[in-house]
Amino acid sequence: MKSLIGTKSIVQIASELRNPETGAWPSAVDVWRAIYMKANGTWSIPNGAEILNNLEEAAETHKERIAAAPIPLAEHFALVLGRKPNHSRSVGIGAVNQGAKERYRIHARAEAADQRASDAQNQAAALLEEVERLT
């Protein structure tokens, strides 16, 4: 990622915010806050608070996706800020276009259906055990 903020790249800022003991990377929200909030607590852009709220809402909405798989930092920002077509070239993530969005949507629906089927199967097994216990 070659985006520069002042004299540092976003990756350099994220690296500085990294937990030295665990090596855990900061969230996109923390990096965004570090980039756009001044030392005195004011925003360097006019709608900074609004964007931060959007980032926090997206982090809450997508927390299961974020926790389930390592998503590149650029992907966290893309959830809220959107992206230009083919912006992902050279940042190590695949391009997201309408076809990819549709595949992601279908994949998410298939995973949800699998989860519902698994839950139903577990419930049926529990009911069968209950019936066997009562008879």
Long-range contacts (C-beta under 8 A, 24 or more apart in sequence): 1-73, 1-74, 1-91, 2-90, 5-35, 10-35, 10-73, 11-73, 14-73, 25-73, 27-59, 27-76, 28-55, 28-59, 28-73, 28-76, 28-77, 29-55, 29-56, 29-59, 29-76, 31-73, 32-77, 51-80, 51-81, 54-80, 55-80
